Amino acid sequence: MTSLTRIETVTTNDLDIAYERHGRPGAPPVILLHGFPYDVRSYDEVARILAAADAEVFVPYLRGFGPTRFRRPTTIRSGQQAALARDLIAMIEALDLDRPVVAGYDWGGRAATVTAMLRPDLITGLVSVDGYNVHDLANSDAPTPPDQERKLWYNYYLHSERGRRGLEQHREAFARLLWEEWSPGWDFTDKEFAASAPSLHNADFVAVAVHSYRHRFQLATGAPEYQADEDRIAPLPRIQVPTITVSALDDGLRAPKPTAEHAARFPNLIDDIRLRVGHNPPQEAPGAFADAVARVRFAHRIPRRRSTE
């Protein structure tokens, strides 16, 4: 973290959202959203680059991670996609941010993408790893090829009580195994993992994770307050805001989608950046990720171009 980084908290209806804030107050805003089971450390270098380019950068800890806390014990510890998006929407509104660029991967990419779908008026543009990162709940029981199904072992593990207890007891070992499987070419250090590991010890981490991986397979009921949003998500509408997709060519979890598939989902696709990295592009290729955010920020000035691998 730089000397310009500040750790702050914003209160929404459900959460006290902790976030790190980089750069000049009042500069054009950017929100960077981490995935599971990572945390804000994914964005240290990206935030430094963007702050140096005169952006004000906000990096929140997602619900269930780090110092972010639920305000009431009675709130359902939901990890569903609509909950993640509503947290982001509430943060933008509570901080009165002027149409930030939102960017993310994994859970954070889903929060950003669904926010772009539900409230395009709130944001300038989107950077999304893996593109249209939205759960199609109606078809969640459709099997995928066996080589893909075996990569989802952690989903199925968390469907069981044994898996819930396993995550509770071995959360760091669980997370580290996923880091290794999903980014086979990323030689992260013990120090890098240790920097993110404390976020896994949030009291609600297990509950939120288990609900997320059960809800997406319709094995857990969603929180009633998000049903209207889930109904709007269900038809899988196209997303109209200016977008750059990031395709991770060495992702051990999922194969990259064709650029044409991204273009069909995002009519205002600026580019599909294809990188030789794993599941965590902002930490594995921070310069390229920061460049994508900067290009979306100035999308009206940049002609669309075709990416090459």
C-alpha positions in Angstrom: 0.0 0.0 0.0 1.2 3.5 -0.7 1.1 6.5 1.6 -2.0 7.7 -0.3 -3.9 4.5 0.7 -6.6 4.9 3.3 -8.7 2.2 4.9 -12.3 3.3 5.5 -15.8 1.9 6.1 -19.1 2.8 4.5 -22.4 1.8 6.1 -25.2 0.4 3.9 -28.4 -1.2 4.9 -26.9 -4.6 5.5 -23.2 -4.1 5.9 -20.3 -2.0 7.2 -18.2 -2.4 4.0 -14.5 -1.9 4.6 -12.5 -0.7 1.6 -9.1 0.6 0.8 -8.9 4.0 -0.9 -6.0 5.1 -3.1 -5.2 8.2 -5.0 -6.4 11.8 -5.0 -9.8 12.5 -3.4 -12.2 13.6 -6.1 -10.3 12.1 -9.0 -12.4 10.0 -11.4 -13.5 6.9 -9.4 -12.7 3.3 -10.1 -14.0 0.3 -8.0 -11.9 -2.9 -8.1 -13.6 -6.1 -6.8 -11.8 -9.3 -5.7 -12.9 -12.9 -6.1 -13.2 -16.0 -4.0 -11.0 -17.0 -2.2 -8.8 -14.0 -2.6 -9.0 -10.5 -1.2 -8.1 -6.8 -1.8 -4.4 -7.7 -2.1 -5.1 -8.8 -5.7 -5.2 -5.1 -6.6 -2.2 -3.6 -4.8 -0.3 -2.9 -8.0 -3.3 -2.2 -10.2 -4.4 0.4 -7.6 -1.0 2.0 -7.5 -0.8 2.3 -11.3 -4.3 3.8 -11.5 -3.8 6.2 -8.6 -0.6 7.4 -10.3 -2.7 8.1 -13.4 -5.0 10.3 -11.4 -7.9 7.9 -10.6 -9.4 7.6 -7.1 -9.5 3.9 -6.5 -11.8 2.0 -4.1 -11.1 -1.6 -3.3 -13.8 -3.1 -1.1 -13.7 -6.3 0.9 -16.7 -8.4 -0.3 -19.3 -9.6 2.2 -17.8 -12.4 4.3 -14.2 -11.2 3.8 -11.7 -9.3 5.9 -13.1 -6.4 8.1 -16.5 -6.1 6.2 -19.2 -6.9 8.7 -23.0 -7.6 8.6 -24.8 -5.1 10.7 -27.4 -7.5 12.1 -27.2 -11.1 13.2 -30.6 -11.8 11.6 -29.5 -10.9 8.1 -29.3 -13.9 5.8 -25.6 -14.5 5.0 -26.4 -14.7 1.3 -23.7 -15.2 -1.3 -26.0 -15.0 -4.3 -25.2 -12.9 -7.3 -27.9 -10.3 -6.6 -26.6 -9.8 -3.1 -23.0 -9.1 -4.4 -24.4 -6.6 -6.9 -26.6 -4.9 -4.4 -23.6 -4.4 -2.1 -21.8 -2.6 -4.9 -24.8 -0.5 -5.8 -25.3 0.5 -2.2 -21.6 1.4 -1.9 -21.7 3.6 -5.0 -24.8 5.4 -3.7 -23.6 5.7 -0.1 -20.3 7.3 -1.2 -22.1 9.4 -3.9 -19.5 8.3 -6.5 -19.8 9.9 -9.9 -20.3 6.9 -12.3 -17.2 4.9 -11.5 -15.6 2.3 -13.7 -16.2 -1.1 -12.1 -13.8 -4.0 -12.6 -13.5 -7.5 -11.2 -12.9 -11.2 -11.5 -14.6 -14.2 -10.1 -17.2 -13.1 -7.4 -16.0 -9.5 -7.9 -16.5 -9.8 -11.7 -20.0 -11.1 -11.1 -20.8 -8.2 -8.8 -19.6 -5.7 -11.4 -21.3 -7.4 -14.3 -24.7 -7.8 -12.6 -24.5 -4.1 -11.4 -23.9 -3.1 -15.0 -27.0 -5.1 -15.9 -29.2 -3.8 -13.2 -28.0 -0.2 -12.8 -26.1 1.0 -15.9 -26.9 4.6 -15.0 -24.6 4.3 -12.0 -21.4 3.4 -13.9 -19.2 4.6 -16.7 -18.0 1.2 -17.9 -17.1 -2.4 -17.0 -14.0 -4.6 -17.0 -14.9 -8.2 -16.5 -12.7 -11.2 -16.4 -14.4 -14.1 -18.2 -16.9 -11.7 -19.7 -20.6 -12.4 -18.9 -20.0 -13.7 -15.4 -23.7 -14.3 -14.6 -25.4 -17.4 -13.2 -28.1 -19.0 -15.3 -30.0 -20.4 -12.4 -32.8 -22.0 -14.6 -30.2 -24.2 -16.3 -27.9 -24.8 -13.3 -28.6 -28.6 -13.3 -27.3 -29.0 -16.9 -24.2 -31.2 -16.9 -21.0 -30.0 -18.5 -18.3 -32.3 -20.0 -16.5 -34.5 -17.4 -13.2 -32.7 -17.7 -15.0 -29.5 -16.6 -17.2 -31.1 -14.0 -14.1 -32.4 -12.1 -12.8 -28.8 -11.8 -16.0 -27.9 -9.9 -15.2 -30.3 -7.1 -15.2 -27.4 -4.6 -18.7 -26.5 -5.6 -20.0 -30.0 -4.9 -17.9 -30.3 -1.7 -19.6 -27.3 -0.3 -23.0 -28.7 -1.1 -22.5 -31.1 1.8 -22.3 -30.7 5.6 -18.9 -32.4 5.4 -17.7 -29.7 3.0 -19.0 -26.9 5.2 -17.1 -28.3 8.2 -14.1 -28.8 6.0 -14.0 -25.2 4.9 -14.5 -24.1 8.5 -11.6 -26.2 9.7 -9.2 -25.8 6.7 -10.0 -22.5 5.1 -6.4 -21.5 4.4 -5.5 -24.9 2.9 -8.7 -24.9 0.9 -8.0 -21.4 -0.5 -4.4 -22.2 -1.3 -5.3 -25.3 -3.2 -7.7 -23.3 -5.3 -5.0 -20.7 -6.0 -2.7 -23.4 -7.2 -5.2 -25.2 -9.3 -6.6 -22.1 -10.9 -3.3 -20.4 -11.7 -0.9 -23.2 -12.5 1.6 -20.8 -14.0 1.6 -18.2 -11.2 4.5 -18.8 -8.8 3.0 -16.8 -5.9 5.0 -16.7 -2.7 4.2 -17.8 0.8 4.3 -14.1 1.7 1.7 -13.2 -1.0 -0.7 -15.9 0.2 -0.2 -14.9 3.8 -1.1 -11.3 3.0 -4.6 -12.4 1.8 -5.2 -15.2 4.3 -6.5 -13.1 7.2 -9.5 -12.2 5.1 -10.6 -15.8 5.1 -11.1 -15.6 8.9 -14.1 -13.3 8.8 -16.8 -14.8 11.0 -19.2 -15.0 8.1 -16.8 -16.3 5.4 -18.0 -19.9 5.5 -21.7 -19.1 5.7 -21.5 -16.7 2.7 -19.4 -19.1 0.7 -21.6 -22.1 1.3 -24.7 -20.1 0.5 -23.1 -18.9 -2.8 -22.2 -22.4 -4.0 -25.5 -23.9 -3.0 -27.7 -21.1 -4.3 -26.2 -21.2 -7.8 -27.3 -24.8 -8.0 -30.7 -24.0 -6.5 -29.9 -26.0 -3.4 -30.4 -23.0 -1.1 -33.2 -20.4 -1.1 -32.2 -16.9 -1.9 -32.8 -14.0 0.4 -36.3 -12.6 -0.3 -35.0 -9.0 -0.6 -33.0 -10.0 -3.7 -35.7 -11.9 -5.5 -36.8 -8.9 -7.7 -33.2 -8.5 -8.9 -32.9 -12.3 -9.5 -36.0 -12.1 -11.6 -34.5 -9.3 -13.7 -31.3 -11.3 -14.1 -33.0 -14.5 -15.1 -33.6 -13.6 -18.8 -29.9 -13.0 -19.1 -30.2 -9.6 -20.8 -27.3 -8.1 -22.8 -25.2 -5.4 -21.0 -25.1 -2.1 -22.8 -22.3 -0.2 -20.9 -18.9 0.1 -22.5 -17.0 -3.0 -21.6 -13.6 -4.7 -21.9 -13.5 -8.4 -21.2 -10.4 -10.1 -20.0 -9.8 -13.7 -21.1 -7.4 -15.6 -19.0 -5.9 -18.2 -21.3 -4.2 -20.3 -18.6 -7.1 -20.3 -16.2 -7.2 -23.7 -14.6 -10.9 -23.4 -13.7 -12.5 -22.5 -17.1 -11.6 -22.2 -20.7 -11.7 -18.7 -22.2 -14.8 -17.9 -24.3 -14.5 -16.8 -27.9 -14.4 -13.1 -28.5 -17.5 -13.4 -30.6 -19.4 -14.7 -27.6 -18.4 -11.7 -25.5 -19.5 -9.4 -28.4 -22.9 -11.0 -28.4 -23.4 -10.3 -24.7 -21.8 -6.8 -24.7 -23.0 -4.7 -27.7 -20.5 -1.9 -26.6 -17.5 -4.2 -26.3 -14.4 -2.2 -26.6 -12.0 -5.1 -26.6 -11.4 -8.7 -25.4 -7.9 -8.7 -23.9 -6.5 -12.2 -24.0 -3.7 -12.8 -21.4 -1.4 -15.7 -20.7 -2.4 -15.8 -17.0 -4.5 -17.8 -14.6 -7.6 -17.1 -12.6 -6.4 -13.9 -10.9 -5.4 -11.5 -13.7 -5.1 -8.3 -11.7 -2.4 -9.9 -9.4 -0.8 -11.9 -12.2 -0.7 -9.2 -14.9 -1.4 -5.9 -13.1 -0.1 -3.6 -15.8 -2.4 -5.1 -18.5 -5.4 -5.1 -16.1 -4.8 -1.4 -15.1 -4.5 -0.5 -18.8 -7.9 -2.1 -19.5 -9.5 -0.1 -16.7 -7.9 3.1 -18.0 -9.2 2.4 -21.6 -12.7 1.9 -20.4 -12.5 5.1 -18.4 -11.7 7.0 -21.6 -13.7 4.7 -23.9 -15.4 7.6 -25.8 -11.9 8.6 -27.0 -10.6 5.2 -28.1 -11.6 3.5 -31.3 -12.5 -0.2 -31.0 -9.7 -2.5 -31.9 -9.3 -6.2 -32.3 -7.2 -8.1 -29.8 -4.7 -10.7 -30.7 -3.4 -13.4 -28.3 
